[in-house]
Amino acid sequence: MKILVTGTAGFIGFKLALDLAARGDQVIGIDNINDYYDVRVKYGRLEHSGFSGPYDPGKLIWSEKYPDLGFMRINLEDREGLEKLFRENKFDRVCHLAAQAGVRYSLTNPHAYVDSNLVGYINLLECCRHNDVEHFVFASSSSVYGLNENQPFSTHDNVDHPVSLYAATKKSNELMAHTYAHLYGLPCTGLRFFTVYGPWGRPDMALFLFTKAILEDRPIDVFNYGRMQRDFTYIDDISEGVIRVVDKPPSGNPLWRGDKPDPSSSIAPYKIYNIGNNNPVPLMDFISALEKILKKKARKNLLPMQPGDVPATYADVDDLVQDLGYRPETSIEEGISRFVEWYRDFFKV
């Protein structure tokens, strides 16, 4: 297939594009390479993918490692640029992973989320609608569960009470996708990711921050005094799950009822899945595993809960298991070990 992957200088998009190209799909990746976090990691991912630059805006370049892997630097807000890209390439599938990420950053930079996660998102939906795309897969987030306290988090539960603007934009994305599925028959699948980690991971995420601080003999910030749980999910397991979803467009749920609406599906070709490890880990256990692998104790700066944060995440992945046979397999110890190995090699520490 010919597949567009957005966010290929980002963590999940980078891994997904490589895995799709390795199995024989033609993949074009796009990213604006913004400086939300250390761009050395973003350029490193592109270099690892076989791109040597220069990354001139609007110019399509090809990988030196994967002959069917291309890359273009472009903003999602560039409507004309996106329309031209779609006209010229006739994509079969679109996997939209680019977004302005981060809960805490959304507290101080709200307009970045509107520009990328709402304006950019509608531009992509319009391009899919007008270019006969067979399946639009998009990244949602576990943050949409907000004030929902039912554990594990289920896609069949209502999620109308987000606690950050980031989460609100992701919930909006789900609603916008359903509208396009209903109005135009565009098959749409949303994936609520749960705390993805692993090699090439994001520098603003806990594992990266903790590893860097411990190796530099600095204290780590531990929020809610350590009383946190996260459904940490390894990047390889995430990519495998996304590929299974990309390959299976939804056709609509014939049992769906408007008087008892199931939020995870519709009579339209629309589906929402959780994609997580289905095994929440206490934050203190996560830190202990990292200390063991680094052979170094962390100095902990215990802090109260941050605004917009939640104390626990736990993914109910039964639908993904039932529909697609998805079962994540990587243990926390193995995943952290692989990350630390990558981190030491990349930063030469």
C-alpha positions in Angstrom: 0.0 0.0 0.0 0.9 3.7 -0.2 0.7 5.1 3.2 1.1 8.6 4.6 2.5 8.7 8.2 2.5 12.1 9.9 5.0 12.8 12.7 7.9 10.7 11.4 10.5 12.8 13.2 8.5 12.0 16.3 8.7 8.9 18.5 5.8 6.6 17.4 5.7 7.9 13.8 9.4 7.2 13.3 9.1 3.6 14.4 5.9 3.0 12.5 7.2 4.4 9.2 10.3 2.1 9.5 8.2 -1.0 10.2 5.8 -0.3 7.4 8.7 0.3 4.9 10.4 -2.9 6.1 7.4 -5.0 5.3 7.1 -3.5 1.7 4.7 -0.6 1.9 5.6 2.7 0.2 5.6 5.2 3.0 5.8 9.0 2.9 6.4 10.6 6.2 5.9 14.3 7.1 6.9 16.4 10.1 7.6 20.0 10.8 10.6 19.2 13.1 9.6 21.8 15.7 11.6 22.5 18.8 9.1 21.4 21.4 11.9 19.1 22.6 15.6 18.5 21.8 15.7 18.5 18.0 18.9 16.4 18.1 16.7 13.4 18.8 14.3 14.3 15.9 17.2 14.7 13.5 18.7 11.5 14.9 15.6 9.6 14.1 15.5 10.9 10.6 19.2 10.1 10.1 18.6 6.6 11.5 15.8 6.2 8.9 18.3 6.9 6.1 17.7 10.7 5.5 20.6 13.1 5.3 18.8 16.3 4.6 18.7 19.2 3.9 15.1 19.2 5.1 13.8 22.1 2.9 10.1 22.8 3.5 7.8 21.2 0.9 10.6 19.1 -0.7 10.1 15.3 -0.8 13.4 13.4 -0.2 14.0 9.7 -0.2 15.7 7.4 2.3 19.1 5.9 1.5 18.3 2.8 3.5 14.7 2.2 2.4 14.0 2.9 -1.3 10.2 3.2 -0.7 10.5 5.6 2.3 10.1 9.3 1.7 10.1 12.4 3.9 8.8 15.9 3.6 9.1 18.8 6.1 5.7 20.5 6.2 3.3 22.0 8.7 -0.1 20.5 9.2 -1.5 24.0 9.1 -0.2 24.4 5.5 -3.4 23.5 3.8 -2.3 24.1 0.2 0.9 22.1 0.8 -1.0 19.1 2.1 -3.5 19.3 -0.7 -0.7 19.2 -3.2 1.0 16.3 -1.4 -2.3 14.2 -1.5 -3.0 15.1 -5.2 0.4 13.9 -6.3 0.6 10.7 -4.2 -2.9 9.1 -4.0 -2.4 7.5 -0.6 -4.3 4.3 0.2 -4.1 4.8 4.0 -3.2 7.7 6.3 -1.8 7.2 9.8 -1.9 10.5 11.6 0.5 10.6 14.6 1.7 14.2 14.4 0.4 16.5 17.2 1.4 19.1 19.7 2.0 16.7 22.5 2.3 17.1 26.3 -0.2 17.8 29.1 1.9 20.3 31.0 3.0 22.3 28.0 -0.7 22.8 27.1 -1.1 24.8 30.3 1.2 27.6 29.1 1.1 27.3 25.2 -2.6 26.6 24.4 -2.5 28.1 20.8 0.1 25.5 19.7 -2.5 22.8 20.4 -5.3 24.6 18.5 -3.0 25.2 15.5 -1.7 21.6 15.2 -4.3 19.4 16.8 -7.4 21.1 15.5 -6.5 23.2 12.4 -4.0 20.7 11.2 -6.3 17.8 11.9 -9.2 19.2 9.9 -6.8 19.8 7.0 -5.9 16.2 7.0 -9.5 15.0 7.2 -10.4 17.2 4.2 -7.5 15.8 2.2 -8.6 12.2 3.0 -12.2 13.0 2.1 -11.3 14.5 -1.3 -8.7 11.9 -2.3 -10.5 8.6 -1.7 -8.3 7.5 1.3 -9.4 4.0 2.4 -8.6 4.4 6.1 -7.7 7.3 8.4 -6.0 6.1 11.5 -5.2 8.7 14.1 -3.6 9.1 17.5 -5.8 9.9 20.4 -4.6 9.6 24.0 -5.3 8.0 27.3 -5.5 11.6 28.7 -9.1 11.8 27.3 -10.3 9.7 30.3 -9.7 12.8 32.5 -11.9 12.6 35.6 -13.2 9.1 34.8 -12.3 6.9 37.7 -13.4 3.5 36.4 -10.5 1.2 36.1 -9.4 -0.2 33.7 -10.2 2.6 31.3 -12.7 1.4 28.7 -13.5 2.8 25.3 -17.1 2.0 26.1 -17.1 4.6 28.9 -18.1 8.3 28.5 -15.0 10.6 28.3 -16.6 14.1 28.4 -14.5 15.5 31.3 -10.9 16.1 30.2 -8.6 17.9 32.6 -6.1 19.5 30.1 -6.4 21.3 26.8 -4.3 18.6 25.2 -6.8 16.0 26.2 -9.7 18.2 25.0 -8.1 18.5 21.6 -7.7 14.7 21.4 -11.4 14.2 22.4 -12.2 16.8 19.7 -10.3 14.7 17.1 -12.4 11.7 17.9 -15.6 13.7 17.4 -14.3 15.2 14.2 -13.4 11.8 12.8 -16.8 10.4 13.6 -18.4 13.3 11.8 -16.4 12.5 8.6 -17.1 8.8 8.9 -20.8 9.5 9.2 -21.1 12.3 6.5 -18.7 11.0 3.9 -18.2 7.3 4.7 -14.5 7.8 5.5 -13.4 4.8 7.6 -11.7 6.3 10.8 -10.0 4.5 13.7 -8.7 6.4 16.7 -6.0 4.9 19.0 -5.8 6.0 22.6 -2.1 5.5 23.4 -1.0 4.7 27.0 2.5 6.0 28.1 4.7 4.8 25.2 8.4 4.3 26.0 11.5 2.8 24.5 14.6 3.6 22.4 14.3 7.0 20.6 11.7 8.0 23.1 10.6 11.6 23.8 12.9 13.8 26.0 9.8 15.2 27.8 8.7 11.8 29.1 9.4 10.4 32.5 11.9 7.6 31.5 14.0 10.0 29.5 14.0 12.7 32.2 14.7 10.2 35.0 17.6 8.6 33.1 19.2 11.9 32.2 18.9 13.3 35.8 20.2 10.1 37.5 23.2 9.9 35.2 23.9 13.6 35.8 23.6 13.2 39.6 20.5 15.4 39.8 17.3 14.7 41.7 14.3 13.5 39.8 10.8 15.2 40.1 8.3 12.6 41.4 4.8 14.0 41.3 1.9 13.1 43.6 4.6 12.0 46.1 5.1 8.9 44.0 1.5 7.7 44.3 1.1 7.2 40.5 0.5 4.3 38.2 1.0 4.2 34.5 0.2 1.6 31.9 3.7 1.8 30.3 3.7 0.3 26.8 6.8 -0.5 24.8 7.3 1.1 21.4 7.6 -2.2 19.4 4.3 -3.4 20.9 2.7 -0.1 20.0 3.9 -0.2 16.4 2.7 -3.8 15.9 -0.7 -2.8 17.2 -1.0 0.2 14.9 -0.1 -1.8 11.9 -2.8 -4.3 12.7 -5.3 -1.4 12.9 -4.1 0.2 9.6 -4.7 -3.1 7.8 -8.3 -3.4 9.0 -10.6 -0.4 8.2 -13.8 -0.4 10.3 -17.1 -1.1 8.5 -19.5 0.1 11.1 -21.3 -1.7 14.0 -24.7 -3.0 12.9 -25.7 -3.5 16.6 -25.1 0.2 17.5 -28.1 1.9 18.9 -28.8 5.6 19.2 -30.8 5.2 22.4 -27.9 3.4 24.1 -24.9 4.8 22.2 -21.5 3.0 22.5 -18.8 5.7 22.4 -16.3 3.2 20.9 -18.2 2.5 17.7 -21.0 3.7 15.4 -23.2 2.7 12.6 -20.7 4.7 10.6 -17.3 3.2 9.7 -15.7 4.4 13.0 -13.9 2.7 15.8 -11.9 3.7 18.9 -9.4 1.4 20.6 -7.2 1.6 23.6 -3.6 0.6 22.8 -1.7 -0.2 26.0 0.0 -2.9 28.0 -3.0 -3.7 30.2 -0.7 -3.8 33.2 -0.3 -0.6 35.2 3.0 -0.2 37.0 3.4 1.9 40.2 5.7 4.8 39.5 8.0 3.9 42.4 8.5 0.3 40.9 9.3 1.8 37.6 11.9 4.0 39.2 13.3 1.0 41.1 13.7 -0.9 37.8 15.5 2.0 36.2 17.9 2.3 39.2 18.7 -1.4 39.0 19.6 -1.2 35.3 21.6 2.0 35.7 23.2 0.6 38.9 22.6 4.0 40.5 20.1 5.3 43.1 17.8 8.2 42.3 17.5 11.2 44.5 13.8 11.9 44.6 12.2 15.3 44.8 8.7 14.4 45.9 6.1 16.9 44.7 2.3 17.3 44.7 0.1 16.4 41.7 0.6 18.6 38.7 -2.5 20.4 37.2 -3.9 18.5 34.3 -2.4 15.2 35.5 -4.1 12.0 36.6 -3.0 9.6 39.3 -3.4 6.3 37.3 -3.9 5.0 33.8 -4.9 1.4 33.0 -5.9 0.3 29.5 -8.7 -2.2 28.8 -7.5 -3.6 25.5 -10.1 -6.4 25.2 -11.5 -5.0 21.9 -8.1 -4.9 20.3 -7.3 -8.4 21.4 -10.7 -9.7 20.2 -10.7 -7.8 16.9 -7.1 -7.9 15.9 -5.3 -10.5 18.1 -3.1 -7.8 19.7 -1.2 -8.8 22.8 1.8 -6.6 24.0 4.7 -8.8 25.2 7.6 -6.6 26.4 8.2 -6.5 30.1 9.1 -3.3 31.9 12.6 -4.5 32.8 13.3 -5.5 29.2 11.9 -2.3 27.8 13.8 0.0 30.2 17.0 -1.9 29.6 16.7 -1.4 25.8 16.0 2.3 26.3 19.1 2.8 28.6 21.3 1.0 26.1 20.0 3.3 23.3 20.4 6.4 25.6 24.0 5.6 26.5 24.9 5.0 22.9 23.1 8.1 21.5 24.4 10.6 24.1 27.8 8.8 24.6 27.4 8.5 28.4 
